[in-house]
């Protein structure tokens, strides 16, 4: 039997320029949105993902 060992670099996310605090991209090309709080006109707050 053969044993295959692959060492993968850990996934690292960084902010996307001009979208800091909203979106990040990883060194594998994945994009994710960050959690944030939205304040409505009524003054009520809502969490958004």
N, C-alpha and C positions, 0 to 999 in steps of 0.2 A: 504494500500500500504506500501511496505517496501522501505526504503531509504538506498541505499548502498553508503557508503563513504569510498574510499580507498585513503590513503595518500601514494603517491609514492615518493621515493627519487629522487632528481634531477639528471639528467644524467651528469656525469662528465667524460671528456676525459683526458687521460694522454698519454705521449709519450711511444712508444714501445721501449724497450731497443735495442740498436744497430741500430735503425731506427729513431732516434730523428730527427725531422724536416721533416720527410717523412710520417710517419704513426702514428695514435693514436688509442687507444682502450678505450671504455667506460666501466663504471661499469655494463652495461647491455650486454656487449659482442660485441657491434657494433665496426667495424673497419672503419676508414676513412683515406683518403689520404689528405695531406695538400697541399695548393697551393705553387708552387715554380717556380723559373725562371731558365730556361736552356739556357746556352750559347752555340751556335753552333760553328762549326769550322770556319765559315765565320765571326764570331764576332757578328752576329745577335743574339738577345735574344728572347726567346719565353716563354710565360707563360704556365705552365703545371698544371693540376689538378689531 
